[in-house]
Amino acid sequence: MNLENNDIKVNNLENKVFLLPYALANYEGYTEFIISSDNPNANTVNPSPYIIGSEMKFEQKIKVPTISLISMINVELEYSLFLRIIQGSSAWLL
C-alpha cells in the first residue's frame, strides 16, 4: 500500500476523497519536484533557505503534471456527474 492510500485509510477517509495524479498550480503543464529519500515530507519545487542550508539531501528530480484549481473543479464535476448517471441507471445496467 502506498503512503497516500495508507493515510486515507488511517484517517477513515475512504469514499470521502479521491486522488488525482497532479500537483495543484496556477497553470496547466508540468513542474519539477526535488526529492529527498531521507524525508519525503521535504519534497518541494522551491526549497526554503533553511532547507538549503540543512544537511538534507535531495537525490533526484521528478517531472509532475500540474492542474489548476478551475480544471480540478471541472474534473470533480465531471466525475460526480458520471457517478450520478451510473448510479441512477444501475437498475437499467443490470
C-alpha positions in Angstrom: 0.0 0.0 0.0 1.4 3.4 -0.9 1.7 6.3 1.6 -1.3 8.3 0.4 -3.6 5.3 0.4 -2.4 4.4 3.9 -3.1 8.0 5.1 -6.6 7.8 3.7 -7.3 4.5 5.4 -5.8 5.5 8.7 -7.9 8.7 8.8 -11.1 6.9 7.7 -11.4 8.9 4.5 -12.3 6.1 2.1 -15.3 7.1 -0.1 -14.8 10.8 1.1 -11.8 11.8 -1.1 -10.3 10.9 -4.4 -6.7 11.3 -5.5 -5.6 13.0 -8.7 -2.2 12.4 -10.1 -1.4 16.2 -10.3 0.3 18.9 -8.4 -2.0 21.9 -7.8 -0.7 25.0 -9.5 -1.9 28.2 -11.2 -1.2 26.7 -14.6 -1.6 23.5 -16.6 1.6 21.8 -17.6 4.5 20.3 -15.6 6.8 21.2 -12.8 9.9 19.6 -11.3 9.9 18.4 -7.7 13.2 17.8 -6.0 13.0 14.6 -3.9 14.6 13.7 -0.6 14.7 10.0 0.2 15.6 10.9 3.8 12.5 13.0 4.4 9.6 12.6 1.9 7.8 15.5 3.6 10.5 17.8 2.4 9.9 17.1 -1.3 9.4 20.5 -2.9 9.5 22.7 -6.0 11.4 25.5 -4.4 13.3 24.7 -1.1 13.5 27.4 1.5 16.9 28.8 2.6 16.6 26.9 5.8 16.2 23.6 3.9 19.1 24.5 1.5 21.4 25.2 4.5 20.4 22.0 6.3 22.1 18.6 5.9 19.1 17.3 4.0 20.0 15.6 0.7 17.9 15.8 -2.4 18.9 13.0 -4.7 16.6 13.3 -7.7 14.1 15.4 -9.6 10.8 14.3 -11.0 8.6 15.9 -13.6 5.0 16.1 -12.3 1.9 17.2 -14.2 0.1 20.3 -12.8 -3.5 21.2 -12.7 -5.2 24.5 -11.9 -8.0 24.8 -9.4 -10.5 25.6 -12.1 -9.6 22.4 -14.0 -9.6 20.3 -10.8 -13.2 21.5 -10.0 -14.2 20.6 -13.6 -12.7 17.1 -13.2 -14.6 16.7 -9.9 -17.9 17.9 -11.5 -17.5 15.6 -14.5 -16.6 12.7 -12.1 -19.7 13.4 -9.9 -22.0 13.7 -12.9 -20.6 10.4 -14.3 -21.2 8.7 -10.9 -24.8 10.1 -10.7 -25.5 8.9 -14.2 -24.1 5.4 -13.4 -25.8 5.2 -10.0 -29.1 6.4 -11.4 -29.0 3.9 -14.2 -27.7 0.9 -12.2 -31.0 -1.0 -12.4 -31.1 -0.5 -16.1 -27.4 -1.6 -16.5 -28.1 -4.8 -14.5 
